[in-house]
Structures are given as C-alpha cells and as structure tokens.
Amino acid sequence: MALDIDRIRADTPGCANVIHLNNCGAGLMPAPVLDAVTTHLHAEALGGGYEAAEAANAAVERSYDAIAGMLNCHRDEIAVVENATVAWDMAFYGLPLKPGDVVLTAVSEYASNYIAYLQRAKRDGIEIRVIPNDNSGQLDVAALKNMINDRVKLISITHVPTNGGLVNPAADVGAVARAAGIPYLLDACQSAGQMPLDVEEIGCDMLSATGRKYLRGPRGTGFLYIRDSILDRLEPPFLDLHAATWVDAERYEMLPTARRFENWENYVAGKIGLGVAVDYAVDLGLDAIATRVQQLATNLRHELASIDGVAVHDLGRTQCGIVSFSIGGREPVAVKAAMADAGINISTSTVASTRHDMAGRGIASFNRLGLHYYNTEAELDAFVAALQRLAG
C-alpha cells in the first residue's frame, strides 16, 4: 500500500517548521496523537486528574489492545511504563540469575543495557559474553549457536542499534533461543514503528520499546511484552498497590498479567497518546512504512558516499532508517550545530553509547540521522546540499 505523504505531512505540524531527521531520537507527533494528549491534559486541569482518568478508561485500555495487535500477542502480555529503559530493566532485573550464569549479548548492545549487565555481574556474579559479528557487521548466528551451553540463562540483544544502520537478525536469534530453551529479551526501542514486529515470528519472550521514536508517540511512554509462559519465572524488581494486592497482614498477590510490571502512578495522557500513535502506524501499514524508510535511507547512503570527505559508517546485511556518517576534519557536534542553523535536525552518537561496536571500529563519535516515512526527497536534497557546503 502506497503512503499518502502529502496527507501524512499535513497531519504533522512540525513538518512546517523544520526538516526533522532525528526520528531515532524522537519522532514528530502527528496531530491525532498531539490532540489526544492535550485533550486529556485539559480534562485533568479542568476536572481533576483522577476523575479525568476514570472518564478516559476506555481510551487508556485501547493502548493495550493497540500494542498487542501490533506485536501479535495478547493484551495481558503488555505492560505500559514510563520509557523503554524502565521496560527493559523490569524484564532484565526481574529474571533470576545466580553466580556463574551467562548472559549472551551483541557487539552493538546499547549502553544502558550493558551497564545493567555489568551491575548484575558485580552484584550477582553473572558472566557477560559478547556474540561476535559476521563479516557484514550483524550478529553472527552460527557463532551464537556455538556459544550455547547449560550455563547460558539469557540471550539479550538490541534489534536495531542506536547507530550504524544495522538490523540484527532477531528471528534467527529467536530460533536458536527456542531450540535451546533459553529466555530471549529483545530491545526494540529503534525498531518499533519503523518495521513490523511479530513476537511469534521473532520468538522472543520479552520485548521492550519506546513511544517517542519511530512510533511518533509522546515522550515518557514505553511498553514491555512478556510472554505468558515466562511470566511467573520473573519477579518484578519492585511492587506497589497497582502491581499487587495486599490480601492480608503478611501476604500479597501479584496481578496475573504483565501489568504486575507497572506501577500505580502513570502518565495517563501519554498512555492514551501512545495507543493513538500505535493505531496511526498500524493503519498506515508497517510493511509500507518499512519499505519507504529503507528506500529513503538507501538512496541517501549512495548520495553521501559520493561526497568527498564524507564517510558512511553503516553495517549489516539489512539496513534501516538510521544513517551514520562523518565529515573529515569536522567534529560531529559542530556539524549538528551547523545543520540546526540551517533548520535541519540531526544528532550525534559517541563510543559511550555502543562501546564494543564503536571502539572496535576505532570511532569516537559520528553524526546520526533517523529518517522516517514523512521525510521527503526534497528534504534530503536540502540536507545533502548543506552537507556538501560543510564538506567543501
């Protein structure tokens, strides 16, 4: 299904103000999402927060149905939380691991996740092992198979890393995890909203994501999928009176669903907006979105590679809408500032975000783009022209 880019851009107020190529940071909200959030905030201001939430219960509950439909799972397998980091942490810290247990992860793993591995290595005595890449730069599935043994208690990777354009072979990893009976946690922070995500096809037991990036939802929203069959193997890192019920003086009972990983106080307007954002993306068609994003990014990579002094740093057999590059002799922070002066939003990424990946390639920092379906060829031409001026 072809996307009606003119209609989509008319739905996106920010398109009139800026060339936004930082969707891997945060996407521009479409009007229906913005309206849903502001309408609920007005209701809170005029009638009270608790009362507004009660009146909006159907819209809040819709977010669970929308996310479950997008992921091909049951609504009871979804928790809606503050952000992707909280979602991921609730799963990872909820998994019981003891000294000597091994966690397998990827070269391109995100810093927040790896820091958590290091904390549990220090606190709980677990061991972290990094699965090498293949010649294309993606996770080497054959190497993963060879690393499986009875000490491996978790496979945890990032689907689309924060930089480098790479799409790791998530379903192939899922096949290995299922065959070995090992829990599998997938960080889908950059892939949710950029491409289809089917947890049955992928084979993951846990999946975390954010609302603010390619789903174009509000900041302060994220979600966690927990496969029902693994739910009772996890212990939420903390509980409150939403996640559990205090049934007598010495006993509590957790919710029987993934909502045991939520807490009572939450961003109700954001949760409503997240559901609207998911519906918006699904209605457009995630296959169509993925095709459009990949075409824009592939064409741009070819253009960047033809500019003297510009290097493209993207990896993998399959590449996505994240495009990483550098200009010889120009600091990425200065390039970002120059683009901002030209009305173009881009970002930077440093070795601190994906240390194994970037240190292994000898890269301290570079610039990063996150293209989305509402970006146009004319916008990318304007970016290339600005880049040529900087490179010259």
N, C-alpha and C positions, 0 to 999 in steps of 0.2 A: 504494500500500500504506500503510495507516494505521500509525503508530508506536504501540507499546505504551509510553506514557510512564511508567506505574507500574512496569513491569518495568525500563525503562531507568534510572529513578531508583533503583530497588533495586540496580541494578548499579553505582551511582555513590556511593561512600561519602561524598564531600564534600557531597552534597545534604542530608545530615542536619545539617550544621554551619553552612551559610552559604547565602545567596542569591547565587549567583555569576553576575554579569552582566558579567564581564570575560573572555569567551572569545576576544575579539580580542587579549587579552594572552596568556593561556594557559588552555586548557580544563581542566575537571576530568577526570582519568583514570578510565575505567571499570575495574571490578575485574579483568577479564581482562588488561588492559594492566598494571595495577599488579602483579598476580600474576606475569606473565611477566618483568617487570623484577626484582622482588625474588627470584624463584626463581633467576634466573641469577646475581644478586649473591651469593646464599647459596652457589651452586655454586662461584663464584670464591673466596669466603672459605674454604670447606671443602676444596677440592681443587686450587686454583691457577687463575690466570687463563687461561693458555694451554690448559691441559687442559680447562677448562670450555668455552672457545670451540670447541675441536675436537669435544667431545661435542655441542655445540649447533649444529653446522654446518647441519643441515637447517633449523632454525628461523631462523638467520641468512639463509640463501638464500631462505627463504619471503618475506622482506621485499621482495626484488626482484620476485618474482612478483606479490605483492600490489599494489605500487605500479604495476607495468606494467599489471596488469589494470585498476586504477582509471583510468589515463591512456589506455588503449587503445594501448599501444606494446609493444615487445619488451623483455624483461628486460635485454638487453645495452645498451639505451639509457638505463639508470638507473645513477646513482652515488648512494650513500648517504653523507652527510657530516655534519659537526658541527651545522650550522644552515643556515637559509635564506640568510643573508648569505654564508657560505662558498660555498654552491651557486651563488648569483648571481655572486659575484666570480670563481669558477673559469670560468664561461662568459664573462663580460664581459672579464676581463683575458686570457682565452685567445684572444680574437678579434683577429687582427692589424689594426691601424688605423694609418694614417700621417698626417702633417700634411695638413690640408685635408679629410680625411674627415669626414663629417657623421653624427652620431647624432641621430635624432629621438626625442623622448620626450614625456611628457604633463605637463599643468599639475599634476596631482595626484601626480607622481612622489615616491617615498619618499626621505627624506634620505640614507640610506646609499647608495642607488643614485646619487643626484645628486652626492654628494661624490666618488664614483668617476669619474663623467663629468668633474668639474672637475679631478681629479688627472690624468686622461689628457689633458685639454685642455692642462694646464700642462706635462706630461711629453712628450706625443706630438704636440701641435699639432692635436688634433681640434677640431671645432666642434660645439657643442650647440645644437640648435634645438628649441623647445618648440611642440608642436602645440596650437593653441587649442582651447578647449571650444566646444560648441554652446550654444544657449540653455538647454538642460536642465542643463548643467554637466558633461556627459560629453565625452570626446574627440570632436572633430569629424572624422568620417571623410572628408568632402568636402575639408576643409582639408588633411588628411593627403595625399590624392591629389595635390593641387596643390603639395605640398612635395617630391614625389619628383623627383629628378634623378640624374645619374650620380655625384654626389659622396656621396649617401646610402649608407652602408655598414652601417647597423644601425637597426632600429626596436626600441625598448626601452621598454616601458610596464609599469605596475603594474595588474593586473587589478582588484582591489578595494583601493583606497587605505586607508591606516591610519585614516582618519577620513572622515566625510561621507556614509556610507551608499551611495556610488556603486559601480556595477558598470560598468566600461568595456567597450565593445563589442569584446571580444577577437577574436571570429571575423571581424568585419568588417575589423579591422586585419590579421588574417591573410590575408584575401583580397587586400588591397592589397599586402602584402609578397610573397605568392606571385606575383602578376601582374608585379611589378617585379623579382623575383629577388633580394630583399633579405633577409638574415638577420633573424629576429624572435625577440627574447628577452622572455618573459613572466614577470613576478614574480607568482606565485600564492600568496604567503605567507598572505593572508587568505581566499582562495577555496577552497583545498584542504580538503576536509572539510565545507565549507559548501554546496557546489553541485557538480554533475557537471563533470568536466574531461576532455574528449576531445581529445587533441592533434591528431588528424586533422581533426576539425571546426574546431578553433581555428586550425590552420595554423601554429602556432609551431614554430620549430626548436630552441628551448631554453626550458626552464621550470624555475623554482626554487620551492621551498616548504619549509615547516617542519612538524615533527611536533607541536609543542606547542599550537597554536592550535585550529582547528576540527576537526582530526583527533583531538584529545584524546590525543595520544601523549606520551611523556616529553620533557622539556627536553633540549637537547643533541643533537637529531636534526634532520636536514633531508635533502632529496634534490634531485637535478638530473636533468632529462631532456635528453638531447642526441640529436637526430635522427641516425640512422646516416649519412645522406647528407651531413651537415655535419661529422661527427666529425673528419675529417682536415684540415679547414680551420682547426681550433682547435689551439692549442699550450698545454697546461696551464701555468699560471704557475709551478708547481714540480712536481718529480717525486721519487719515492722508490722503494725497492725493492719496493713493492707496485704502484705505477703503471707501473713499467718494470722490465726485466730487464737487468742488466749482463752483456752477452753476451761481450765480450772487453775488453781493456785500454782501448781507445779508442772503444767503441761500446755503446750501449744500445738496447733495443727497447721501445716503449711497448705496453701492453696494447691489444688490438684492439677493446676495448669502452669504454663510458663510464666504466668503473672506473679508467681512467687519470687521472680527476679526483679519485680518493680518495687517502688515504694509509694507511699500514700500521696505525698505532695508532688505534683507534676505540672507541667506546662500545658494546661488544657487547651488553650488557643493553638499552641504549636502542634499538639496531638491531632486536633481537628484538621489543621492545615496540612499535616503530613499525610493524612488519609486522602485529602483532596489532591495533593501532589502525586501520590501513587496512582490514583484513578486517572489523573490527567495523562501521565506517562503511559499507562496501560491502554487507555483509549486511543492514543496516537499509534501505539504498536511498538513494542520494544525491539522487534526484529527490524522494523523500518528505522527506528532511532539508531540502532547499531550500524546499519548499513550506511546511513547518512553520515554519522560521526566518523566511521572508518574511511569513507571516501574523502571527506574534507581533510582528515589528518594525513592520509597517504599522499594526496596531491600537494599538501603543504610541505611534507618532508622532501619531496622531489624538488620543490622550489628552493627550500633552504639549502639543500645540498649543492645547488648550483651557484650559490653566492660565495664569492671569495672571502675567506676569513671566518666563515660560519661552519661549525661542526654540529651535526645531529648525533645525539647520544642514545637513541632508542634501540631496544633489544627485543628478541623474541621472534618466534615463527608467526604468531598472531599479535598484531599491534592494535592499539586502541586510540582514543582521542587525546591522550596525554602525549605531548611532543616536547622533548627536552633538547636544548641546544646551547651553544656558547659562541661568543664572538671573540676571536683572538685579540688580546690586549684590552678587553673591556670587562670590568667587574660586573657580575650579574646584577648586583644591587643597583649599580649606575644605569644599566640597561633597563631595568624595571622602572626606574625613576624617569628616564627619558621617554619611555613608552607612555607612562602616566601623563607626562606633559603633552603628549600627542593625542590624549583621550583614549588610550588603549590599556586595558587591564591585563597584565601578565604577572607571573610570580617567580620566585627563586626556590631552589632546593639545595640543601647542603649535605655534606657527608654525615652530619649528626642525625639525619632522618633515616638513612639506609646505609649504615656504616659498612657492613660487609660488602654490599654492592659497590658503592662509590669508592671506598678505599681500595677495593680490589682492582678497580679500573683507574686508580690514580687521579680521581676527580675530587676536588674540594667543594665545588659548587657550580651550578649552572642555572640557566633560566628554564622555566617550565610554562607550557601552555596547556590549557584544558579546553579543547574545542567541544562545542555541543551542536545539536541539530539546528538550533535557531541562528547560529552564526552563518554568515553568507560569504560567498566567494568574493564579493566586493570588500567586505571587512578584512578578509585575509589578504587581499591585494594591498589594502591600505597598511596592514601590518608589515608585509614584505617590503613595501616601499620605505617605511620608516626604518626597518632593519637595514636595508641597503645603505641608507644615509649614514647610519651608525657604523656599519662595517667599512664604509668608504673612507 
